[in-house]
């Protein structure tokens, strides 16, 4: 019943038989994965430097397209805006803020 790469356990009404078939499916899937990695390692060992590079997984960060609306930090307009900002003294550390914002209802003041 467990065909290659197909999980048909959802159509089995008997709970015990369904468990057995699902365990068999998972075991075969793990075996296929293990054989695939062993084959890739063997190919890597045989070819050495000529072996194809490892595949880079596609992630959200890898596939993200650059945003045209983002301004470069080295832009002269951005630097002038940051220097003329009302809170620049606080962000640069030249002046200590008079209030402390915390997310905890009972904060603990830690001496530095």
C-alpha positions as CSV (number, residue, x, y, z in Angstrom):
1,X,0.0,0.0,0.0
2,X,2.9,2.4,0.7
3,X,3.9,3.6,-2.7
4,X,7.1,5.5,-3.4
5,X,6.6,9.0,-1.9
6,X,2.8,8.8,-1.4
7,X,1.2,8.8,2.0
8,X,-2.1,7.0,1.6
9,X,-2.8,6.4,5.3
10,X,-5.6,9.0,5.5
11,X,-7.9,6.6,3.6
12,X,-7.4,3.7,6.0
13,X,-10.3,3.4,8.5
14,X,-8.7,0.9,10.8
15,X,-6.6,2.8,13.4
16,X,-4.1,0.0,14.0
17,X,-3.6,-0.7,10.3
18,X,-3.3,3.0,9.6
19,X,-0.5,3.3,12.3
20,X,1.4,0.4,10.8
21,X,1.2,1.8,7.3
22,X,2.2,5.3,8.5
23,X,5.2,3.8,10.3
24,X,6.2,1.9,7.2
25,X,5.8,5.0,5.1
26,X,8.0,7.0,7.5
27,X,10.6,4.3,7.5
28,X,10.8,4.1,3.7
29,X,10.9,7.9,3.5
30,X,13.9,8.0,5.9
31,X,15.6,5.2,3.9
32,X,15.2,7.1,0.6
33,X,16.6,10.2,2.3
34,X,19.5,8.4,3.7
35,X,20.3,6.7,0.4
36,X,20.1,10.1,-1.4
37,X,22.6,11.7,1.1
38,X,24.9,8.7,0.8
39,X,24.8,8.9,-2.9
40,X,25.6,12.6,-2.8
41,X,28.5,12.0,-0.4
42,X,29.9,9.2,-2.7
43,X,29.7,11.5,-5.7
44,X,31.4,14.3,-3.8
45,X,34.2,11.8,-2.8
46,X,34.6,10.5,-6.4
47,X,34.7,13.8,-8.2
48,X,36.6,15.8,-5.5
49,X,37.1,19.4,-6.7
50,X,35.0,18.8,-9.9
51,X,31.9,17.9,-7.8
52,X,28.9,20.2,-8.1
53,X,28.6,22.7,-5.2
54,X,26.1,22.1,-2.4
55,X,22.7,23.6,-3.1
56,X,21.9,26.8,-1.2
57,X,18.5,26.6,0.3
58,X,15.9,29.1,-0.7
59,X,14.9,31.3,2.2
60,X,12.9,34.4,2.6
61,X,16.1,36.5,2.9
62,X,17.7,34.8,-0.2
63,X,14.6,35.3,-2.4
64,X,13.8,38.9,-1.2
65,X,14.0,41.5,-4.0
66,X,15.8,44.7,-3.1
67,X,13.5,47.6,-2.1
68,X,13.9,50.7,-4.2
69,X,12.5,52.9,-1.5
70,X,15.2,52.2,1.0
71,X,17.7,55.1,1.4
72,X,21.4,54.4,1.7
73,X,22.8,55.4,5.1
74,X,25.8,57.1,3.5
75,X,23.5,59.5,1.6
76,X,24.3,63.2,2.4
77,X,20.6,64.1,2.9
78,X,20.2,61.3,5.5
79,X,23.3,62.4,7.4
80,X,22.1,66.1,7.5
81,X,18.6,64.9,8.7
82,X,20.2,62.8,11.5
83,X,22.4,65.7,12.7
84,X,19.4,68.1,12.8
85,X,17.2,65.6,14.6
86,X,15.7,66.8,17.9
87,X,16.6,63.5,19.6
88,X,20.1,63.2,18.1
89,X,21.8,64.0,21.5
90,X,19.9,61.1,23.2
91,X,20.8,58.6,20.4
92,X,24.4,59.6,20.3
93,X,24.7,59.3,24.1
94,X,25.7,62.9,24.6
95,X,22.7,63.5,26.9
96,X,20.9,61.1,29.2
97,X,17.1,60.8,28.9
98,X,15.0,62.0,31.8
99,X,12.5,59.1,31.7
100,X,12.9,55.4,31.4
101,X,10.5,53.4,29.3
102,X,10.1,49.7,30.3
103,X,7.9,46.9,29.3
104,X,7.9,45.2,32.6
105,X,5.3,46.2,35.2
106,X,7.9,45.9,38.0
107,X,11.4,46.8,36.7
108,X,14.7,46.2,38.4
109,X,17.2,48.9,38.3
110,X,20.6,47.4,37.6
111,X,23.7,49.5,38.5
112,X,26.3,49.5,35.8
